[in-house]
Amino acid sequence: MAQDRCVPSPSRFLIWTFSSLNVLAAERPPDIVDRYIQASRRQRSALRSEPMQVEITATLLKSQRQSQIRAVRRVSGNGEIAYDILETSGDDGIRRQVIGRYLTAEAQTRDPEAAALTRVDYTFRLKSVLERLGRRIYVFQLTPRKKKAGLFKGELWVDEATGMPLRESGQLVKSPNWLIKRIIFVRTYQICDGLALPVRIDSTVETRVAGKAELSIRFSGVTNTETEILEK
């Protein structure tokens, strides 16, 4: 896939200060939020049923024990999430206690709208605007309106041109199950051909049995049965 069709990495953007954004902040955020919500609906529809190749690595911080799996992630037409495990390596206990519980918690989120960022569940507050090569990125502070499974408190980065997300980060406000105490995460996307494709998810997971662990998920491809949409 040609590189110029994709938005550059968010880490290299320059930050605009609020002193230069008084008028912009007052006039544009509602439009950007609406555009993001509409774009997110299109994205969920377009990527539904497209298998994604993932590589998941979990590292227990105290002992540095590690486990890896390579799998294909599938989302069915009704929102059910499943993983086809292709290969495993490393510590079996870490794979069960950290990776396995994380995947089980994700699989329990079957309603695709439950993970959607909308005004029903969140308040959006503009924090800053980033720019690189003429492309503007709006950074919003997200505050959940209620303590509900799947919601998080943190940030959302939105591309002005497409309304697609570039980055989501924060902490889940409710643990998916009693064995997991806390999850802090950063999700990054790359916009290619008008869609925000997942690139990686980096999480710190605190479990009651294994302790604190780092969980890294790398998306190596979004494919269908005929063509490869995202090159490795």
N, CA, C and O of each residue as an XYZ file, in Angstrom:
928
protein
N       0.849     -1.191      0.000
C       0.000      0.000      0.000
C       0.883      1.239      0.000
O       1.868      1.283      0.737
N       0.568      2.218     -0.784
C       1.382      3.414     -0.877
C       1.358      4.171      0.429
O       0.307      4.354      1.043
N       2.569      4.623      0.858
C       2.666      5.268      2.154
C       1.948      6.605      2.191
O       1.458      7.010      3.245
N       1.874      7.315      1.032
C       1.296      8.655      1.066
C      -0.216      8.643      1.232
O      -0.824      9.709      1.331
N      -0.838      7.479      1.266
C      -2.278      7.420      1.512
C      -2.586      7.359      2.996
O      -3.754      7.351      3.385
N      -1.565      7.316      3.824
C      -1.758      7.116      5.252
C      -1.301      8.333      6.027
O      -0.345      9.007      5.643
N      -2.004      8.614      7.140
C      -1.658      9.735      8.006
C      -0.375      9.402      8.754
O      -0.239      8.278      9.237
N       0.582     10.341      8.874
C       1.821     10.085      9.602
C       1.557      9.780     11.073
O       0.477     10.047     11.601
N       2.590      9.205     11.726
C       2.483      8.833     13.130
C       2.139     10.036     13.991
O       2.747     11.094     13.826
N       1.145      9.906     14.941
C       0.735     11.038     15.763
C       1.850     11.594     16.627
O       1.791     12.757     17.026
N       2.885     10.780     16.934
C       3.922     11.222     17.859
C       4.751     12.371     17.310
O       5.495     12.996     18.066
N       4.646     12.674     16.008
C       5.466     13.701     15.417
C       4.708     14.995     15.154
O       5.245     15.899     14.513
N       3.472     15.105     15.635
C       2.695     16.313     15.415
C       3.145     17.432     16.340
O       3.639     17.178     17.438
N       2.969     18.698     15.886
C       3.238     19.867     16.696
C       1.958     20.298     17.394
O       0.870     20.169     16.834
N       2.083     20.811     18.617
C       0.917     21.211     19.402
C       0.655     22.698     19.251
O       1.565     23.514     19.404
N      -0.590     23.052     18.949
C      -1.017     24.454     18.945
C      -1.470     24.803     20.356
O      -2.172     24.019     20.995
N      -1.073     25.980     20.847
C      -1.491     26.407     22.176
C      -2.886     26.981     22.113
O      -3.359     27.361     21.042
N      -3.553     27.047     23.263
C      -4.908     27.579     23.323
C      -4.942     29.063     22.983
O      -5.980     29.564     22.549
N      -3.829     29.785     23.169
C      -3.830     31.207     22.844
C      -4.082     31.455     21.377
O      -4.601     32.509     21.010
N      -3.726     30.507     20.528
C      -3.943     30.663     19.098
C      -5.213     29.978     18.630
O      -5.497     29.941     17.432
N      -5.999     29.423     19.590
C      -7.147     28.589     19.217
C      -8.462     29.082     19.796
O      -9.450     28.348     19.784
N      -8.499     30.318     20.308
C      -9.721     30.782     20.965
C     -10.932     30.720     20.052
O     -11.973     30.189     20.440
N     -10.812     31.258     18.839
C     -11.936     31.251     17.901
C     -12.181     29.849     17.383
O     -13.327     29.406     17.304
N     -11.107     29.143     17.028
C     -11.224     27.791     16.489
C     -11.899     26.860     17.488
O     -12.775     26.079     17.117
N     -11.496     26.939     18.758
C     -12.068     26.059     19.776
C     -13.541     26.336     19.973
O     -14.312     25.421     20.263
N     -13.946     27.597     19.819
C     -15.342     27.945     20.048
C     -16.242     27.508     18.912
O     -17.423     27.235     19.124
N     -15.690     27.438     17.690
C     -16.533     27.219     16.524
C     -16.511     25.784     15.996
O     -17.530     25.308     15.496
N     -15.367     25.073     16.095
C     -15.234     23.831     15.374
C     -15.509     22.539     16.131
O     -15.981     21.593     15.500
N     -15.249     22.418     17.459
C     -15.378     21.124     18.112
C     -16.696     20.402     17.899
O     -16.660     19.199     17.642
N     -17.881     21.054     17.988
C     -19.117     20.291     17.755
C     -19.153     19.617     16.393
O     -19.593     18.473     16.273
N     -18.685     20.333     15.354
C     -18.661     19.743     14.022
C     -17.714     18.553     13.962
O     -18.027     17.536     13.344
N     -16.554     18.679     14.605
C     -15.571     17.604     14.587
C     -16.100     16.375     15.324
O     -15.913     15.251     14.859
N     -16.748     16.572     16.451
C     -17.299     15.443     17.204
C     -18.368     14.732     16.385
O     -18.382     13.503     16.322
N     -19.262     15.490     15.759
C     -20.295     14.877     14.918
C     -19.666     14.103     13.763
O     -20.096     12.997     13.434
N     -18.645     14.700     13.153
C     -17.976     14.023     12.038
C     -17.312     12.738     12.506
O     -17.338     11.728     11.803
N     -16.713     12.776     13.704
C     -16.082     11.573     14.251
C     -17.114     10.471     14.496
O     -16.881      9.315     14.143
N     -18.258     10.825     15.101
C     -19.277      9.821     15.409
C     -19.801      9.167     14.130
O     -20.001      7.953     14.085
N     -20.024      9.978     13.089
C     -20.486      9.432     11.815
C     -19.419      8.564     11.160
O     -19.725      7.504     10.614
N     -18.158      9.016     11.214
C     -17.066      8.245     10.614
C     -16.869      6.922     11.340
O     -16.554      5.910     10.713
N     -17.052      6.923     12.662
C     -16.886      5.695     13.431
C     -17.926      4.653     13.047
O     -17.629      3.459     13.002
N     -19.141      5.103     12.771
C     -20.170      4.158     12.321
C     -19.770      3.521     10.996
O     -19.921      2.313     10.812
N     -19.258      4.334     10.073
C     -18.817      3.800      8.779
C     -17.662      2.826      8.963
O     -17.598      1.792      8.297
N     -16.754      3.159      9.864
C     -15.602      2.297     10.083
C     -16.017      0.935     10.629
O     -15.552     -0.098     10.148
N     -16.904      0.934     11.647
C     -17.338     -0.341     12.212
C     -18.029     -1.198     11.166
O     -17.852     -2.416     11.141
N     -18.817     -0.568     10.299
C     -19.503     -1.317      9.247
C     -18.519     -1.873      8.230
O     -18.659     -3.016      7.794
N     -17.513     -1.068      7.843
C     -16.566     -1.483      6.810
C     -15.645     -2.602      7.289
O     -15.289     -3.491      6.515
N     -15.262     -2.558      8.564
C     -14.307     -3.541      9.076
C     -14.978     -4.775      9.659
O     -14.302     -5.740     10.015
N     -16.308     -4.753      9.761
C     -17.018     -5.907     10.295
C     -16.769     -7.136      9.420
O     -16.837     -7.066      8.193
N     -16.485     -8.239     10.061
C     -16.254     -9.526      9.405
C     -14.918     -9.611      8.685
O     -14.633    -10.628      8.053
N     -14.079     -8.560      8.760
C     -12.746     -8.633      8.159
C     -11.767     -9.165      9.195
O     -11.552     -8.514     10.217
N     -11.159    -10.342      8.960
C     -10.208    -10.879      9.938
C      -8.947    -10.024     10.004
O      -8.475     -9.519      8.985
N      -8.402     -9.866     11.217
C      -7.187     -9.103     11.426
C      -6.139     -9.987     12.093
O      -6.418    -10.631     13.104
N      -4.950    -10.017     11.536
C      -3.859    -10.777     12.126
C      -3.259     -9.985     13.287
O      -2.978     -8.795     13.151
N      -3.065    -10.649     14.427
C      -2.538     -9.968     15.602
C      -1.412    -10.788     16.226
O      -1.401    -12.017     16.164
N      -0.477    -10.076     16.821
C       0.572    -10.684     17.627
C       0.477    -10.070     19.024
O       0.589     -8.854     19.181
N       0.273    -10.905     20.025
C       0.054    -10.436     21.390
C       1.193    -10.916     22.276
O       1.517    -12.103     22.307
N       1.797     -9.971     22.999
C       2.888    -10.285     23.917
C       2.529     -9.778     25.305
O       2.148     -8.618     25.466
N       2.648    -10.631     26.296
C       2.413    -10.251     27.691
C       3.688    -10.469     28.483
O       4.323    -11.518     28.381
N       4.063     -9.452     29.286
C       5.272     -9.536     30.104
C       4.917     -9.227     31.548
O       4.371     -8.162     31.838
N       5.222    -10.151     32.460
C       5.002     -9.917     33.878
C       6.152     -9.048     34.395
O       7.311     -9.459     34.343
N       5.835     -7.851     34.891
C       6.871     -6.876     35.203
C       7.800     -7.313     36.326
O       8.998     -7.036     36.269
N       7.281     -7.985     37.337
C       8.107     -8.345     38.477
C       9.151     -9.387     38.131
O      10.301     -9.275     38.557
N       8.773    -10.395     37.368
C       9.683    -11.499     37.057
C      10.202    -11.478     35.627
O      11.113    -12.231     35.283
N       9.618    -10.610     34.786
C       9.961    -10.523     33.360
C       9.633    -11.811     32.603
O      10.148    -12.040     31.508
N       8.781    -12.644     33.184
C       8.287    -13.800     32.432
C       7.417    -13.293     31.293
O       6.724    -12.284     31.429
N       7.459    -14.004     30.162
C       6.802    -13.499     28.961
C       6.104    -14.622     28.209
O       6.508    -15.783     28.262
N       5.040    -14.237     27.505
C       4.309    -15.178     26.667
C       3.830    -14.454     25.420
O       3.526    -13.262     25.466
N       3.764    -15.175     24.303
C       3.317    -14.595     23.040
C       2.318    -15.529     22.369
O       2.385    -16.751     22.505
N       1.392    -14.914     21.641
C       0.538    -15.692     20.747
C       0.413    -14.952     19.421
O       0.523    -13.727     19.366
N       0.190    -15.688     18.390
C      -0.145    -15.126     17.077
C      -1.504    -15.674     16.711
O      -1.731    -16.882     16.784
N      -2.415    -14.793     16.318
C      -3.797    -15.216     16.113
C      -4.465    -14.382     15.028
O      -3.920    -13.382     14.562
N      -5.649    -14.816     14.642
C      -6.505    -14.065     13.734
C      -7.733    -13.636     14.530
O      -8.433    -14.468     15.107
N      -7.983    -12.338     14.555
C      -9.113    -11.782     15.295
C     -10.284    -11.586     14.344
O     -10.135    -10.979     13.283
N     -11.449    -12.101     14.723
C     -12.633    -12.013     13.874
C     -13.787    -11.387     14.650
O     -13.996    -11.680     15.827
N     -14.530    -10.519     13.967
C     -15.736     -9.934     14.538
C     -16.898    -10.319     13.633
O     -16.894     -9.998     12.445
N     -17.885    -11.001     14.185
C     -19.005    -11.487     13.383
C     -19.963    -10.356     13.062
O     -19.809     -9.237     13.552
N     -20.954    -10.659     12.235
C     -21.932     -9.659     11.838
C     -22.729     -9.102     12.996
O     -23.195     -7.965     12.928
N     -22.901     -9.889     14.082
C     -23.656     -9.401     15.247
C     -22.743     -8.920     16.365
O     -23.191     -8.723     17.494
N     -21.430     -8.727     16.048
C     -20.520     -8.124     17.010
C     -19.774     -9.082     17.915
O     -19.043     -8.625     18.794
N     -19.917    -10.389     17.747
C     -19.197    -11.337     18.584
C     -17.724    -11.391     18.164
O     -17.408    -11.462     16.976
N     -16.830    -11.355     19.157
C     -15.391    -11.353     18.910
C     -14.830    -12.726     19.207
O     -15.150    -13.320     20.236
N     -13.990    -13.240     18.310
C     -13.363    -14.548     18.502
C     -11.939    -14.501     17.971
O     -11.624    -13.731     17.064
N     -11.086    -15.333     18.547
C      -9.690    -15.422     18.124
C      -9.373    -16.846     17.681
O      -9.692    -17.808     18.380
N      -8.748    -16.970     16.524
C      -8.226    -18.248     16.052
C      -6.724    -18.249     16.339
O      -5.969    -17.520     15.697
N      -6.288    -19.071     17.310
C      -4.889    -19.097     17.712
C      -4.070    -19.858     16.669
O      -4.380    -21.004     16.344
N      -3.025    -19.213     16.149
C      -2.171    -19.819     15.144
C      -0.879    -20.371     15.729
O      -0.371    -21.398     15.278
N      -0.345    -19.673     16.751
C       0.949    -20.074     17.303
C       1.091    -19.509     18.707
O       0.639    -18.395     18.972
N       1.712    -20.260     19.611
C       1.972    -19.786     20.970
C       3.420    -20.076     21.338
O       4.040    -20.996     20.805
N       3.951    -19.268     22.266
C       5.305    -19.488     22.769
C       5.433    -18.816     24.127
O       4.620    -17.965     24.487
N       6.457    -19.201     24.876
C       6.710    -18.573     26.161
C       5.993    -19.255     27.310
O       5.647    -20.434     27.230
N       5.774    -18.506     28.377
C       5.254    -19.017     29.638
C       3.758    -19.325     29.546
O       2.951    -18.450     29.235
N       3.405    -20.575     29.819
C       1.992    -20.980     29.735
C       1.134    -20.290     30.786
O      -0.012    -19.936     30.512
N       1.675    -20.095     31.987
C       0.903    -19.460     33.043
C       0.555    -18.017     32.719
O      -0.571    -17.582     32.964
N       1.510    -17.267     32.169
C       1.251    -15.878     31.782
C       0.229    -15.834     30.648
O      -0.617    -14.941     30.601
N       0.310    -16.787     29.750
C      -0.653    -16.819     28.643
C      -2.069    -17.028     29.175
O      -3.009    -16.399     28.689
N      -2.230    -17.897     30.160
C      -3.568    -18.140     30.713
C      -4.034    -16.980     31.586
O      -5.176    -16.536     31.471
N      -3.155    -16.486     32.459
C      -3.563    -15.517     33.473
C      -3.703    -14.097     32.935
O      -4.510    -13.319     33.445
N      -2.929    -13.753     31.915
C      -2.964    -12.384     31.397
C      -3.621    -12.332     30.013
O      -4.657    -11.690     29.838
N      -3.016    -13.009     29.036
C      -3.558    -12.944     27.675
C      -4.942    -13.575     27.616
O      -5.865    -13.001     27.039
N      -5.087    -14.753     28.211
C      -6.361    -15.454     28.152
C      -7.496    -14.661     28.778
O      -8.593    -14.607     28.223
N      -7.243    -14.043     29.930
C      -8.292    -13.273     30.594
C      -8.613    -11.994     29.836
O      -9.765    -11.561     29.796
N      -7.601    -11.396     29.241
C      -7.843    -10.196     28.433
C      -8.733    -10.531     27.233
O      -9.686     -9.809     26.942
N      -8.418    -11.622     26.545
C      -9.202    -12.012     25.374
C     -10.618    -12.424     25.770
O     -11.575    -12.136     25.051
N     -10.749    -13.092     26.906
C     -12.078    -13.483     27.376
C     -12.926    -12.255     27.689
O     -14.110    -12.203     27.354
N     -12.300    -11.253     28.346
C     -13.025    -10.024     28.668
C     -13.456     -9.298     27.404
O     -14.563     -8.764     27.349
N     -12.594     -9.269     26.380
C     -12.956     -8.605     25.129
C     -14.077     -9.358     24.425
O     -14.993     -8.745     23.878
N     -14.004    -10.696     24.439
C     -15.020    -11.498     23.760
C     -16.399    -11.317     24.384
O     -17.413    -11.543     23.723
N     -16.442    -10.911     25.654
C     -17.725    -10.713     26.316
C     -18.414     -9.425     25.872
O     -19.599     -9.235     26.146
N     -17.680     -8.528     25.181
C     -18.264     -7.296     24.658
C     -18.784     -7.580     23.261
O     -18.044     -7.454     22.286
N     -20.033     -7.957     23.154
C     -20.581     -8.393     21.880
C     -21.316     -7.290     21.140
O     -21.468     -7.352     19.920
N     -21.770     -6.284     21.866
C     -22.511     -5.197     21.234
C     -21.522     -4.169     20.698
O     -20.856     -3.520     21.504
N     -21.385     -3.981     19.378
C     -20.414     -3.031     18.843
C     -20.674     -1.611     19.281
O     -19.744     -0.808     19.350
N     -21.926     -1.277     19.581
C     -22.222      0.079     20.026
C     -21.762      0.321     21.459
O     -21.651      1.470     21.886
N     -21.495     -0.749     22.207
C     -21.059     -0.579     23.590
C     -19.681      0.066     23.650
O     -19.361      0.750     24.622
N     -18.860     -0.145     22.618
C     -17.516      0.425     22.585
C     -17.458      1.739     21.828
O     -16.390      2.346     21.742
N     -18.567      2.193     21.281
C     -18.586      3.434     20.510
C     -18.487      4.632     21.451
O     -19.053      4.632     22.544
N     -17.754      5.656     21.001
C     -17.607      6.879     21.777
C     -18.649      7.871     21.283
O     -18.489      8.455     20.211
N     -19.708      8.067     22.050
C     -20.794      8.961     21.659
C     -21.116      9.908     22.802
O     -20.634      9.735     23.922
N     -21.937     10.914     22.507
C     -22.334     11.872     23.530
C     -23.272     11.258     24.572
O     -23.457     11.823     25.650
N     -23.852     10.126     24.257
C     -24.705      9.457     25.236
C     -23.873      9.015     26.438
O     -24.321      9.121     27.580
N     -22.668      8.521     26.181
C     -21.824      7.978     27.244
C     -20.691      8.902     27.673
O     -20.136      8.728     28.758
N     -20.330      9.898     26.829
C     -19.152     10.711     27.121
C     -19.428     12.203     26.948
O     -20.305     12.610     26.185
N     -18.650     13.008     27.682
C     -18.531     14.421     27.371
C     -17.204     14.622     26.647
O     -16.194     14.021     27.012
N     -17.209     15.474     25.616
C     -16.027     15.758     24.813
C     -15.569     17.189     25.102
O     -16.339     18.133     24.921
N     -14.328     17.353     25.546
C     -13.788     18.689     25.781
C     -12.497     18.858     24.988
O     -11.562     18.073     25.146
N     -12.443     19.879     24.135
C     -11.252     20.119     23.333
C     -10.083     20.543     24.218
O     -10.196     21.488     24.997
N      -8.946     19.828     24.090
C      -7.738     20.162     24.851
C      -6.729     20.932     24.003
O      -6.150     21.916     24.463
N      -6.520     20.487     22.771
C      -5.519     21.120     21.917
C      -5.729     20.670     20.485
O      -6.548     19.794     20.203
N      -4.972     21.287     19.581
C      -4.988     20.921     18.167
C      -3.544     20.685     17.729
O      -2.651     21.478     18.027
N      -3.337     19.578     17.015
C      -2.015     19.241     16.511
C      -2.001     19.448     15.011
O      -3.032     19.313     14.351
N      -0.829     19.779     14.464
C      -0.738     19.962     13.017
C       0.596     19.455     12.491
O       1.644     19.641     13.110
N       0.525     18.806     11.325
C       1.733     18.398     10.610
C       1.415     18.340      9.131
O       0.449     17.700      8.717
N       2.240     19.018      8.332
C       2.080     19.028      6.875
C       0.658     19.436      6.477
O       0.077     18.882      5.543
N       0.109     20.417      7.207
C      -1.208     20.932      6.860
C      -2.371     20.101      7.345
O      -3.518     20.438      7.051
N      -2.126     19.028      8.076
C      -3.220     18.178      8.572
C      -3.461     18.477     10.047
O      -2.529     18.450     10.852
N      -4.723     18.764     10.402
C      -5.067     19.093     11.776
C      -5.626     17.883     12.520
O      -6.419     17.107     11.987
N      -5.192     17.755     13.747
C      -5.644     16.680     14.621
C      -6.214     17.308     15.880
O      -5.525     18.073     16.554
N      -7.470     16.995     16.210
C      -8.127     17.540     17.396
C      -8.003     16.548     18.551
O      -8.323     15.368     18.413
N      -7.534     17.049     19.685
C      -7.358     16.222     20.879
C      -8.462     16.561     21.877
O      -8.570     17.699     22.333
N      -9.282     15.559     22.210
C     -10.396     15.749     23.136
C     -10.144     14.993     24.432
O      -9.621     13.878     24.435
N     -10.531     15.631     25.536
C     -10.583     14.944     26.821
C     -11.946     14.267     26.925
O     -12.982     14.915     26.772
N     -11.939     12.962     27.184
C     -13.180     12.200     27.308
C     -13.465     11.907     28.774
O     -12.599     11.425     29.505
N     -14.690     12.204     29.191
C     -15.127     11.886     30.546
C     -16.420     11.090     30.453
O     -17.419     11.598     29.944
N     -16.417      9.858     30.933
C     -17.649      9.051     30.860
C     -18.725      9.602     31.768
O     -18.440     10.088     32.862
N     -19.970      9.525     31.310
C     -21.095     10.035     32.088
C     -21.545      9.069     33.175
O     -22.273      9.450     34.092
N     -21.108      7.817     33.069
C     -21.469      6.824     34.074
C     -20.353      5.790     34.163
O     -19.525      5.681     33.259
N     -20.335      5.043     35.243
C     -19.341      3.988     35.418
C     -19.916      2.689     34.867
O     -20.655      1.971     35.540
N     -19.547      2.415     33.612
C     -20.115      1.263     32.908
C     -18.999      0.490     32.224
O     -18.007      1.075     31.791
N     -19.161     -0.818     32.128
C     -18.153     -1.669     31.498
C     -17.874     -1.204     30.074
O     -18.799     -0.921     29.313
N     -16.601     -1.126     29.719
C     -16.195     -0.742     28.377
C     -15.878      0.734     28.224
O     -15.223      1.116     27.255
N     -16.325      1.584     29.160
C     -16.056      3.015     29.076
C     -14.702      3.342     29.706
O     -14.228      2.623     30.586
N     -14.089      4.429     29.249
C     -12.802      4.817     29.806
C     -12.723      6.330     29.941
O     -13.460      7.067     29.287
N     -11.820      6.776     30.797
C     -11.533      8.194     30.974
C     -10.161      8.465     30.372
O      -9.175      7.836     30.756
N     -10.098      9.412     29.419
C      -8.816      9.659     28.784
C      -8.921     10.613     27.620
O      -9.640     11.610     27.692
N      -8.200     10.314     26.534
C      -8.103     11.198     25.387
C      -8.512     10.507     24.096
O      -8.412      9.288     23.953
N      -8.977     11.328     23.163
C      -9.294     10.893     21.805
C      -8.666     11.880     20.839
O      -8.870     13.088     20.963
N      -7.894     11.369     19.865
C      -7.314     12.198     18.806
C      -8.102     11.938     17.516
O      -8.257     10.789     17.102
N      -8.599     13.010     16.885
C      -9.443     12.892     15.692
C      -8.815     13.654     14.533
O      -8.397     14.802     14.685
N      -8.753     13.010     13.383
C      -8.271     13.643     12.166
C      -9.356     14.553     11.594
O     -10.476     14.102     11.355
N      -9.036     15.833     11.372
C     -10.049     16.777     10.905
C     -10.578     16.404      9.521
O     -11.779     16.508      9.273
N      -9.704     15.975      8.626
C     -10.099     15.754      7.234
C     -11.096     14.610      7.077
O     -12.027     14.697      6.276
N     -10.896     13.525      7.853
C     -11.732     12.334      7.683
C     -12.691     12.103      8.847
O     -13.672     11.374      8.701
N     -12.421     12.713     10.002
C     -13.218     12.445     11.190
C     -12.857     11.137     11.867
O     -13.508     10.741     12.833
N     -11.819     10.454     11.369
C     -11.426      9.156     11.905
C     -10.510      9.315     13.121
O      -9.798     10.311     13.244
N     -10.536      8.318     14.022
C      -9.653      8.372     15.188
C      -8.215      8.046     14.806
O      -7.968      7.218     13.929
N      -7.273      8.701     15.470
C      -5.857      8.380     15.325
C      -5.289      7.767     16.601
O      -4.333      6.994     16.555
N      -5.885      8.118     17.738
C      -5.344      7.631     19.012
C      -6.434      7.700     20.082
O      -7.183      8.674     20.164
N      -6.506      6.660     20.889
C      -7.361      6.623     22.067
C      -6.506      6.149     23.234
O      -5.739      5.197     23.095
N      -6.632      6.802     24.378
C      -5.827      6.405     25.531
C      -6.571      6.720     26.810
O      -7.394      7.635     26.860
N      -6.270      5.947     27.850
C      -6.902      6.216     29.130
C      -6.981      4.973     29.997
O      -6.238      4.011     29.806
N      -7.903      5.013     30.959
C      -8.097      3.914     31.895
C      -9.566      3.514     31.913
O     -10.454      4.364     31.981
N      -9.804      2.224     31.851
C     -11.182      1.737     31.950
C     -11.753      2.110     33.316
O     -11.090      1.955     34.342
N     -12.990      2.603     33.315
C     -13.587      3.046     34.580
C     -14.178      1.882     35.372
O     -14.498      2.030     36.551
N     -14.321      0.734     34.729
C     -14.849     -0.443     35.420
C     -14.104     -1.674     34.937
O     -13.971     -1.891     33.732
N     -13.624     -2.470     35.856
C     -12.893     -3.678     35.506
C     -13.813     -4.677     34.809
O     -14.962     -4.841     35.218
N     -13.317     -5.359     33.742
C     -14.167     -6.326     33.034
C     -14.535     -7.534     33.884
O     -15.580     -8.143     33.654
N     -13.697     -7.903     34.871
C     -14.037     -8.968     35.804
C     -13.178     -8.817     37.055
O     -12.220     -8.044     37.060
N     -13.511     -9.545     38.105
C     -12.865     -9.355     39.407
C     -11.398     -9.760     39.402
O     -10.644     -9.321     40.271
N     -10.973    -10.578     38.454
C      -9.576    -11.019     38.390
C      -8.655     -9.931     37.832
O      -7.439     -9.997     38.013
N      -9.226     -8.932     37.156
C      -8.442     -7.823     36.612
C      -8.773     -6.570     37.412
O      -9.924     -6.136     37.446
N      -7.764     -5.989     38.057
C      -7.981     -4.822     38.908
C      -8.054     -3.527     38.103
O      -8.881     -2.661     38.389
N      -7.192     -3.394     37.099
C      -7.090     -2.113     36.387
C      -6.482     -2.333     35.005
O      -5.593     -3.167     34.834
N      -6.973     -1.571     34.012
C      -6.394     -1.596     32.664
C      -6.179     -0.160     32.194
O      -7.122      0.628     32.122
N      -4.938      0.166     31.878
C      -4.575      1.450     31.279
C      -4.046      1.155     29.880
O      -3.239      0.241     29.712
N      -4.480      1.904     28.880
C      -4.169      1.515     27.511
C      -3.915      2.724     26.600
O      -4.298      3.854     26.904
N      -3.259      2.440     25.482
C      -3.112      3.383     24.372
C      -3.385      2.605     23.089
O      -2.712      1.614     22.808
N      -4.374      3.051     22.308
C      -4.664      2.456     20.997
C      -4.262      3.456     19.913
O      -4.631      4.628     19.983
N      -3.521      3.006     18.929
C      -3.140      3.881     17.830
C      -3.660      3.314     16.518
O      -3.736      2.101     16.323
N      -4.019      4.246     15.613
C      -4.568      3.885     14.314
C      -3.780      4.594     13.214
O      -3.085      5.578     13.465
N      -3.899      4.081     12.007
C      -3.354      4.747     10.834
C      -4.453      4.821      9.786
O      -5.109      3.822      9.489
N      -4.651      6.015      9.226
C      -5.722      6.201      8.256
C      -5.209      5.881      6.862
O      -4.305      6.542      6.351
N      -5.785      4.878      6.266
C      -5.434      4.458      4.907
C      -6.720      4.308      4.098
O      -7.647      3.608      4.507
N      -6.761      4.970      2.956
C      -7.933      4.892      2.078
C      -9.220      5.259      2.809
O     -10.268      4.661      2.567
N      -9.137      6.248      3.708
C     -10.321      6.762      4.369
C     -10.791      6.004      5.582
O     -11.804      6.375      6.176
N     -10.079      4.932      5.985
C     -10.460      4.158      7.162
C      -9.342      4.207      8.190
O      -8.163      4.228      7.834
N      -9.714      4.224      9.472
C      -8.736      4.167     10.551
C      -8.478      2.700     10.883
O      -9.310      2.036     11.501
N      -7.318      2.205     10.465
C      -6.969      0.810     10.694
C      -6.132      0.696     11.967
O      -5.207      1.485     12.160
N      -6.435     -0.265     12.837
C      -5.674     -0.410     14.079
C      -4.226     -0.794     13.792
O      -3.952     -1.628     12.928
N      -3.310     -0.179     14.522
C      -1.888     -0.469     14.383
C      -1.376     -1.233     15.603
O      -0.715     -2.263     15.465
N      -1.686     -0.718     16.807
C      -1.211     -1.380     18.016
C      -2.036     -0.935     19.219
O      -2.648      0.133     19.220
N      -2.030     -1.779     20.231
C      -2.621     -1.460     21.529
C      -1.579     -1.820     22.585
O      -1.125     -2.962     22.654
N      -1.206     -0.845     23.403
C      -0.276     -1.086     24.503
C      -1.022     -0.862     25.809
O      -1.594      0.205     26.033
N      -1.012     -1.875     26.672
C      -1.790     -1.804     27.918
C      -0.941     -2.213     29.106
O      -0.034     -3.038     28.995
N      -1.258     -1.615     30.248
C      -0.759     -2.093     31.532
C      -1.948     -2.709     32.256
O      -2.941     -2.037     32.535
N      -1.829     -3.993     32.554
C      -2.927     -4.755     33.155
C      -2.517     -5.191     34.554
O      -1.491     -5.852     34.720
N      -3.299     -4.832     35.555
C      -3.056     -5.271     36.929
C      -4.039     -6.378     37.263
O      -5.249     -6.159     37.323
N      -3.497     -7.571     37.479
C      -4.339     -8.723     37.810
C      -4.172     -9.082     39.282
O      -3.172     -8.727     39.906
N      -5.158     -9.789     39.830
C      -5.117    -10.169     41.244
C      -4.252    -11.400     41.484
O      -3.842    -11.658     42.616
N      -3.973    -12.160     40.434
C      -3.193    -13.381     40.586
C      -1.754    -13.186     40.113
O      -0.814    -13.507     40.839
N      -1.580    -12.665     38.905
C      -0.238    -12.560     38.318
C       0.448    -11.243     38.625
O       1.646    -11.108     38.372
N      -0.278    -10.256     39.168
C       0.321     -8.952     39.412
C       0.225     -8.047     38.193
O      -0.657     -8.214     37.351
N       1.146     -7.083     38.105
C       1.109     -6.118     37.018
C       1.849     -6.667     35.793
O       2.937     -7.231     35.905
N       1.231     -6.486     34.627
C       1.821     -6.985     33.384
C       1.640     -5.954     32.280
O       0.709     -5.150     32.304
N       2.540     -5.995     31.323
C       2.415     -5.182     30.118
C       1.900     -6.069     28.988
O       2.411     -7.166     28.761
N       0.889     -5.578     28.289
C       0.279     -6.331     27.198
C       0.396     -5.507     25.927
O      -0.043     -4.358     25.878
N       0.987     -6.097     24.905
C       1.187     -5.403     23.637
C       0.507     -6.194     22.522
O       0.738     -7.393     22.361
N      -0.341     -5.494     21.753
C      -1.036     -6.130     20.629
C      -0.633     -5.405     19.357
O      -0.829     -4.196     19.245
N      -0.076     -6.124     18.407
C       0.330     -5.565     17.123
C      -0.563     -6.140     16.031
O      -0.724     -7.356     15.924
N      -1.139     -5.259     15.224
C      -1.988     -5.690     14.112
C      -1.128     -5.715     12.855
O      -0.656     -4.679     12.388
N      -0.932     -6.911     12.318
C      -0.044     -7.044     11.161
C      -0.789     -7.056      9.846
O      -0.160     -7.057      8.788
N      -2.118     -7.065      9.878
C      -2.849     -7.035      8.617
C      -4.341     -7.061      8.827
O      -4.827     -7.626      9.807
N      -5.080     -6.447      7.904
C      -6.528     -6.540      7.839
C      -6.830     -7.158      6.492
O      -6.572     -6.543      5.458
N      -7.373     -8.365      6.487
C      -7.487     -9.110      5.240
C      -8.896     -9.612      5.026
O      -9.694     -9.687      5.961
N      -9.203     -9.965      3.751
C     -10.396    -10.740      3.470
C      -9.968    -11.929      2.621
O      -8.769    -12.151      2.451
N     -10.898    -12.692      2.087
C     -10.537    -13.920      1.392
C      -9.906    -13.669      0.034
O      -9.337    -14.593     -0.547
N      -9.983    -12.458     -0.493
C      -9.495    -12.208     -1.836
C      -8.294    -11.269     -1.895
O      -7.369    -11.497     -2.675
N      -8.297    -10.223     -1.082
C      -7.232     -9.229     -1.185
C      -6.750     -8.832      0.193
O      -7.484     -8.944      1.175
N      -5.504     -8.364      0.262
C      -4.951     -7.845      1.498
C      -5.125     -6.344      1.502
O      -4.580     -5.654      0.640
N      -5.887     -5.821      2.472
C      -6.190     -4.397      2.536
C      -5.032     -3.618      3.145
O      -4.705     -2.525      2.684
N      -4.413     -4.177      4.176
C      -3.304     -3.501      4.851
C      -2.074     -4.339      4.728
O      -2.052     -5.477      5.196
N      -1.036     -3.807      4.104
C       0.204     -4.556      3.936
C       0.957     -4.634      5.251
O       0.806     -3.765      6.110
N       1.762     -5.668      5.409
C       2.568     -5.820      6.614
C       3.710     -4.801      6.581
O       4.520     -4.752      7.507
